[in-house]
């Protein structure tokens, strides 16, 4: 029994020494352990800052506004994470240069700013209105969490004429292409809210 304990202690010490010499850390991410290699994190622990002042300049600006909805734009080189809009809406992610619709108005709250590299290859999920539904496309290496979507309706002149919300179950944030049923007319844009 003593030999087994000594052998186990030697193995642990050797393993720790190899990690120290190699300068590597052991990842406990299930994607790494399973060999899938997906580097998109499942959570972020950064601290929020002002919405209008990203590190390095830029921020979140209201690109279009109407009484029933708005389109936000990220003018920075950083990813905006968890953007509070008014009392009840939170936009999960907004990459540099990306636009997203919101159905509620209100003051933008504090935003967590992240470098694009910290999201490990994350790309925004897109949505295209097709006959009888919406086709969602994700090039991400794992499924994200659906937080629903905002639907922006436009008039013949291209102005915002209204906005609605789609529930989480009506939005696919899974890798690949997925079409879900919806009754949406022409001049409609769908902005998925896919979260880490």
C-alpha positions as CSV (number, residue, x, y, z in Angstrom):
1,X,0.0,0.0,0.0
2,X,2.9,2.4,0.8
3,X,4.4,1.7,-2.6
4,X,1.2,2.7,-4.3
5,X,1.0,6.0,-2.4
6,X,4.7,6.8,-3.2
7,X,4.2,5.9,-6.8
8,X,1.1,8.1,-7.0
9,X,3.0,11.0,-5.4
10,X,5.9,10.6,-7.9
11,X,3.4,10.7,-10.8
12,X,1.8,13.9,-9.5
13,X,5.1,15.6,-9.0
14,X,6.4,14.6,-12.4
15,X,3.2,15.8,-14.1
16,X,3.4,19.1,-12.2
17,X,7.0,19.5,-13.2
18,X,6.3,18.9,-16.9
19,X,3.5,21.5,-16.8
20,X,5.8,24.0,-15.1
21,X,8.7,23.4,-17.6
22,X,6.4,23.5,-20.6
23,X,4.7,26.6,-19.3
24,X,1.3,25.1,-20.0
25,X,-1.9,25.1,-18.0
26,X,-4.3,22.2,-18.0
27,X,-7.6,23.3,-19.5
28,X,-10.8,22.1,-17.8
29,X,-12.9,23.2,-20.8
30,X,-15.0,20.3,-21.8
31,X,-14.5,21.1,-25.5
32,X,-10.7,20.9,-25.1
33,X,-10.9,17.7,-23.0
34,X,-13.2,16.1,-25.6
35,X,-10.8,17.2,-28.4
36,X,-13.3,19.4,-30.3
37,X,-11.0,22.4,-30.0
38,X,-13.8,25.0,-29.8
39,X,-12.4,28.0,-28.1
40,X,-15.6,30.0,-27.7
41,X,-15.9,30.6,-23.9
42,X,-19.0,29.6,-22.0
43,X,-18.9,32.6,-19.7
44,X,-17.2,36.0,-19.3
45,X,-16.0,37.5,-16.0
46,X,-15.0,41.0,-17.2
47,X,-16.3,44.2,-15.6
48,X,-18.8,46.5,-17.4
49,X,-17.9,50.0,-18.5
50,X,-19.7,52.9,-20.3
51,X,-21.6,52.1,-23.5
52,X,-20.4,55.2,-25.3
53,X,-16.7,54.7,-24.5
54,X,-14.9,51.5,-25.6
55,X,-11.2,51.1,-24.8
56,X,-9.4,52.5,-27.8
57,X,-12.3,54.7,-28.9
58,X,-15.8,54.2,-30.4
59,X,-18.8,52.7,-28.6
60,X,-22.4,51.9,-29.1
61,X,-24.4,54.4,-31.1
62,X,-28.0,54.5,-32.1
63,X,-27.9,54.3,-35.9
64,X,-31.6,54.4,-36.5
65,X,-34.5,55.2,-34.1
66,X,-38.3,55.2,-34.3
67,X,-41.0,55.2,-31.6
68,X,-41.3,51.4,-31.9
69,X,-37.7,50.3,-32.3
70,X,-34.1,51.1,-33.0
71,X,-30.9,49.8,-34.6
72,X,-27.7,50.0,-32.6
73,X,-24.2,49.9,-34.1
74,X,-20.9,49.1,-32.5
75,X,-18.4,51.7,-33.7
76,X,-15.4,50.4,-31.7
77,X,-12.8,47.7,-32.4
78,X,-14.0,45.8,-29.3
79,X,-16.8,43.4,-28.8
80,X,-19.7,44.8,-26.7
81,X,-21.0,42.1,-24.3
82,X,-24.3,42.3,-22.5
83,X,-25.7,45.7,-23.6
84,X,-28.6,46.8,-21.4
85,X,-31.2,48.8,-23.4
86,X,-33.9,50.2,-21.2
87,X,-35.3,48.3,-18.2
88,X,-35.9,44.9,-19.8
89,X,-33.8,44.3,-22.9
90,X,-30.2,43.0,-23.0
91,X,-28.3,42.6,-26.3
92,X,-25.9,39.6,-25.7
93,X,-23.1,40.4,-28.1
94,X,-22.3,43.1,-30.7
95,X,-19.0,42.7,-32.7
96,X,-17.1,45.6,-34.2
97,X,-19.0,47.3,-37.0
98,X,-22.1,45.0,-36.4
99,X,-25.6,46.4,-36.2
100,X,-28.5,44.9,-34.2
101,X,-32.2,45.8,-33.9
102,X,-33.9,46.4,-30.5
103,X,-37.7,46.5,-30.0
104,X,-37.5,48.6,-26.8
105,X,-36.1,52.1,-26.4
106,X,-34.4,53.5,-23.4
107,X,-31.0,54.5,-22.0
108,X,-28.0,52.2,-22.8
109,X,-26.5,50.8,-19.6
110,X,-22.9,49.8,-18.8
111,X,-21.3,47.4,-21.4
112,X,-18.6,44.8,-20.9
113,X,-15.9,45.5,-23.6
114,X,-13.9,42.5,-24.8
115,X,-11.2,42.0,-27.4
116,X,-12.4,40.0,-30.4
117,X,-9.7,37.4,-29.7
118,X,-11.1,36.6,-26.3
119,X,-14.2,35.1,-27.9
120,X,-12.2,32.3,-29.6
121,X,-13.5,32.5,-33.2
122,X,-17.1,33.6,-32.4
123,X,-19.0,35.0,-35.3
124,X,-22.5,36.6,-35.2
125,X,-25.4,34.3,-36.1
126,X,-27.3,35.7,-39.1
127,X,-30.9,35.4,-40.1
128,X,-32.6,35.6,-43.5
129,X,-36.4,35.8,-44.0
130,X,-37.5,33.1,-46.4
131,X,-41.0,32.0,-47.5
132,X,-42.7,30.5,-44.4
133,X,-40.0,31.2,-42.0
134,X,-36.5,32.4,-41.0
135,X,-33.2,30.7,-42.0
136,X,-30.6,31.0,-39.2
137,X,-26.9,30.5,-40.1
138,X,-24.1,30.0,-37.5
139,X,-20.4,29.4,-38.4
140,X,-19.6,28.9,-34.7
141,X,-17.9,25.7,-33.4
142,X,-20.6,25.1,-30.8
143,X,-24.2,25.9,-30.1
144,X,-24.9,29.3,-28.4
145,X,-27.8,30.1,-26.1
146,X,-30.8,31.6,-27.8
147,X,-32.2,34.8,-26.1
148,X,-34.8,35.3,-28.9
149,X,-34.6,37.9,-31.7
150,X,-35.8,41.4,-32.6
151,X,-37.8,41.7,-35.8
152,X,-37.6,45.2,-37.4
153,X,-40.4,46.0,-39.9
154,X,-39.6,48.6,-42.6
155,X,-41.9,50.7,-44.7
156,X,-41.5,51.3,-48.5
157,X,-39.0,54.1,-47.8
158,X,-36.8,51.8,-45.7
159,X,-37.7,53.5,-42.4
160,X,-38.4,51.5,-39.2
161,X,-42.2,51.0,-39.1
162,X,-42.4,48.7,-36.1
163,X,-40.5,46.1,-34.1
164,X,-41.4,42.8,-32.4
165,X,-39.6,40.2,-30.4
166,X,-39.3,36.5,-31.3
167,X,-39.1,34.1,-28.3
168,X,-36.0,32.0,-27.7
169,X,-37.6,28.9,-29.0
170,X,-38.2,30.5,-32.4
171,X,-34.5,31.3,-32.9
172,X,-31.7,28.8,-33.7
173,X,-28.2,29.5,-32.4
174,X,-26.9,26.0,-33.3
175,X,-24.0,25.5,-35.8
176,X,-25.0,25.3,-39.5
177,X,-28.2,26.3,-41.2
178,X,-31.6,25.9,-39.6
179,X,-35.0,27.1,-40.8
180,X,-37.7,27.8,-38.3
181,X,-41.3,28.7,-39.1
182,X,-42.5,32.3,-38.8
183,X,-45.0,34.6,-40.5
184,X,-43.0,37.6,-41.6
185,X,-43.6,39.8,-44.5
186,X,-41.4,41.7,-47.0
187,X,-39.3,44.5,-45.6
188,X,-38.5,42.6,-42.4
189,X,-35.2,42.1,-40.8
190,X,-34.5,39.6,-38.0
191,X,-31.6,40.1,-35.5
192,X,-30.9,36.9,-33.5
193,X,-29.8,37.3,-29.9
194,X,-27.3,34.5,-29.4
195,X,-25.4,34.4,-26.2
196,X,-22.3,32.6,-24.9
